[in-house]
Amino acid sequence: MHLRAVPYDHPDALKLDAQVQLEYQERYDGEGDATFLDPAMFLPPAGLYLLAYDASDTPVASGAWRAQDHNDEGYSDGDAEVKRMYVIPEARGKGLARRILAELEADAAAAGRRRMVLETGDRQPEAIALYLSSGYELSEKFGYYRDYESSRCMAKPLPSPHTPA
């Protein structure tokens, strides 16, 4: 497996995004993620979109971060929001999500972001377990789904670019 930074509107990214939307629809009774995302939100140094490819160069996982600062959706200055974490069913259980998450955290910290934040849902226990085991803690709600009962928001401080992790 290898990771590659790609634009959010790359054909492989669009393919995996469509797959994760189908999974959200199944888990949440027909609702996909309606959060507005623009490809420019993931351009370095204010974001990053990663894809994992298998040995045959097939995209099998994705993950991204985008810069957030204080706004009316509850973000704080210096936040880096995790988006589009997804692993296709056939590639699950191989540590890809954890590897992508670590790369996103390192990149966001290097870009000067102070905290990783994410929103997931109560029907994604695997995601919740991954984030808790990666040092994330439940936080005050933020983002598009902050008023939904099923929303679970989490946060993790990032090391300063000058401080060892």
Secondary structure, 3 states (H helix, E strand, C coil): CEEEECCCCCHHHHHHHHHHHHHHHHHCCCCCCCCCCCHHHHCCCCEEEEEEECCCCCEEEEEEEEEECCCCCCCCCCEEEEEEEEECHHHCCCCHHHHHHHHHHHHHHHCCCCEEEEEEECCCHHHHHHHHHCCCEECCCCCCCCCCCCEEEEEEECCCCCCCC
